Amino acid sequence: MKKEELIFSMKWNVYLLAIDVVGLFLFSIVSGQSALGVFGLRFLPILLFLEAAVLLLIGSSFEFSSSIFFSKVREYIFHSGEKWSVEDYEQGRRRASPYLLLGVFLLLEAFVSSFLID
């Protein structure tokens, strides 16, 4: 893993946490609760779990779509001339690694926040 991928994942982790907290703040104000009261903060782990699931799904689909299985499926079904290569697979893994790392960060934060809030 490169340093740029780690910085990308950490930067987007902070962005997503800020968006989640601001969104829950606005949701708690609209619903008539106190600002980020117990009602608003209870949704933070659920929101983090959902975001982690989506990001892990996106990252794994990037990596899985560059595997030899999908290359052979494209070759036989769609009669494409594109052959599988290790370079394409490595490129797919590099493309997927920031999403997977960000999903793992959010999953760990969801576990921690679920224990700390309740």
C-alpha positions, 0 to 999 in steps of 0.5 A: 500500500502506498502512502497516497492511498493511506492519506486518501483514506484518512482524509475521506474518513474525516470527511465522512465523519464530519458529514455524519455528525453534521447530518445527525445534528441537523436531523436531531434539530429537525426532529425536536431533540436536543442538539446531538442528544441521545437520540441523534448519537444512537444513529452514528454507529448504524450510519457508520456500519452502513457506510462501511458496508457500501465502501467494502462492497465497492472496493471488493467489486473493483478487485473482483471485477479484475480477477481472472474469472470475470476476464474469462466470462467477458471473453466467452460471453461477450467475445471480447479480445481482452485477455487477463493479465497480472498488470490489469489485476494489480491495477484493479487491486490498487484501485480497490485498496483505498475503498477497502481501507476506508471501509475498514476504518469506518467499521472499526469506528462503528464498533468503537462508537457503538460501545462508547455511546450505549 
